[in-house]
């Protein structure tokens, strides 16, 4: 008996999913840009923290995207 609380990944991605994929790849780029520009800021701590957080969160989201597409490829091959 399948667990009714565990949801299966969708077979097709919607426009919201594609939006999240695009923003996930843009977040590390923006984070690195913030880090590079923070070199010239008067207040150094806040831009560095925000840049590091954006970069880390973007990479974290990208790891889930990669995991999803690998699992989708494994399901298709099986």
Phi, psi and omega in degrees: 000121181291149178285122184284347181272341180269117181271141175277147177297148181294153179283328177237147177272142177267180182292330178293323178295317178296323177298316179294325178295314181297314181292330177295322179282337179277334183298313178297326178297314179295321179298318178292322177296320178296318178298318180294320180284338181291345177299330183260003183280151177287313176268111191269329189291311185297312179298325179294317179296317179293318179296317178293321179294317179296317179296313182295317181293322176296317178294324177297316179292323178296324178298323177291324178295315179298317179298320179297313183289329174293317179294322178295321177293323179292322178293323181290324180287333184281000000 
